[in-house]
């Protein structure tokens, strides 16, 4: 109901009376008044003028569904939406809801107090400054295919930012960089049987409008934010909408065609380190190799010092550039 009142206000350039709203929605004027107050509490600036009614003056920079929907053109991704002001981790909430909810559910929180990164790291997620969200999907695929979903997400994030004039590179398989600094990470988690995926959750953390002071000392040199790199604030709502739109398109292509050609192509064309020497860090070893290409399944093709070629699966490995920090 709160959303419906918000939509009525957003679609009116003039004041609208409480009585009109109450008739349109078949609720009492007191109920309308209560919801208007709730909206004000949420951060909406709403003017109330005697004998004229209500008029919305500004939309807050919040990532709730009412704010995102104008940027959303998806059929099902993000159409069911959980919006939180604060949570430990959106991935954790997604896991909690995964069995009862359909694919497409998106969970966004304005802050995370225990954000999770890859390899058990923490993910700094300060309030109102970034995009901390998780998408729930239930692809009918073999668990061995799961890493493709991360490549779809990376491609979707790259495309979404490209649309907004922000050029990013992809650090295979799950980081997005601007000027070779990490501004986004993807943490995909899966619940599966031997040959069946129950669900997957795609956690996306974007350092949208963080300032240097928001990063811990050890991250200051390698991580950055979109704002710090492009010199101005990014519209978080538009970016969320764009990412979900692009994700649905690329994910649908995978479901319909069984391959991720377009996602691979986007990853390949924007791959940082292509034809550069990189350090591959496995659980108990490190090696310097030459990054050659991505194959059609999204595996990284590398050349060893003895010129032998190896295809690397994204699993539990990390790659680093040799010059600079990433
Ligand atoms: C990485 O280590 O690069 C992946 C970081 C993923 C962070 C996101 S923020 C939203 C979602 N919830 C989490 O706890 N983690 C992911």
Boltz pocket constraint, residues with backbone or C-beta under 6 A from the ligand:
constraints:
  - pocket:
      binder: B
      contacts: [[A, 88], [A, 89], [A, 90], [A, 91], [A, 92], [A, 112], [A, 114], [A, 115], [A, 116], [A, 117], [A, 118], [A, 119], [A, 121], [A, 123], [A, 125], [A, 131], [A, 132], [A, 133], [A, 134], [A, 174], [A, 175], [A, 184], [A, 185], [A, 186], [A, 187], [A, 203], [A, 204], [A, 205], [A, 206]]
      max_distance: 6.0
